[in-house]
């Protein structure tokens, strides 16, 4: 697996890196050795460093000038983010000329790097990454925090031990009404999942299910006809799993069988109602069987013209043969 930071490593030679490190506060320079400069922009430089004692790695961000306030805000945000999908804050210090934030180093590979290397991901893997993203958004919303959709891109998300990690805390900020943030964020999540499914264009990507295709089309719809919130998208993602689809179609099959049985029962009942007829002749009830013959009912054990102990002449209960002999 390629290291994520190899993608961002800045071309800084070893001599330059050593000189920069000599200006670092003693408690950092003595404990950590610089490995690489991995990012740099206005007033802000990020280094990958290794602990001299146990060889563990950390990410050290240095800010100067106006960038100090932004780094302080990032530090405050990380204090609120005790989430498995976000790097942990290890230390923040402000000095006379700079501020330094030390964060957890997460070994892994960016979404973009992984796609370039392996091509497309399986639908199950994409589903799990999507669920991770939804859970991250839901946990942030509970804290009145949101993710800037422009930061939810492939280079800021890495795969670490099979799970998704978001490594750009600068993209997390306070939101007064997080519902306004969801629309654009949902599209960003949809684009990431689609990128993983489509892959690097080799044509070897696995075919995705109709359910996943439908979900991504809705998720990436820019006309506003999307999922209502992160929870709705999460449940929709879970519903696309083979197990859930099997349950769904199994339930449909049971419903179909029950419906067929109900129709059959109704049909039998209707046939019975429309089958044997009763005809009233001189106030005497005579049952007609299927052939229209009196007494043709298979349940009639009496003589012809007699219905279960009822005289065809009087309608009174017929006497038994034993009584007639008396």
Secondary structure by P-SEA (a helix, b strand, c coil): cccccccccccccaaaaaaaaaaccaaaaacccccccccccccbbbbbbbcccccbbbbbbbbcccaaaaaaaaaaaaaacccccbbbbccccccccbbbbbbbbbbcccaaaaaaccccccaaaaaaaaaaaaaaaaaaaaaccccccccccccccccccccccccccccbbbbcccccaaaaaaaaaaaaaaaaaacccccccccccaaaaaaaaaaacccccccccaaaaaaaaaaacaaaaaaaaaaaaaaaaaaaaaaaaaaaaaaaaacbbbbbcccbbbbbcccccccccccccccccccccccccccccccccccccc
